[in-house]
Amino acid sequence: MARITVFRENQQLRGKALAANTVASFLVAQGKSSLPDLSETWVMNAELLTFLNRPRALDH
């Protein structure tokens, strides 16, 4: 498996930026490159998701 490095901006996101960040984090967590490839049943790495997203985004 290839190793990747991920970064996140240290700022509060809202609206479209929050939605875009959340979807992008799902793409990274699933190793996918496009929205149609995302799976609703894929088990994603919780530690990665909590690093890339604020709790508010994940709770929503």
Salt bridges, closest charged atoms under 4 A:
none
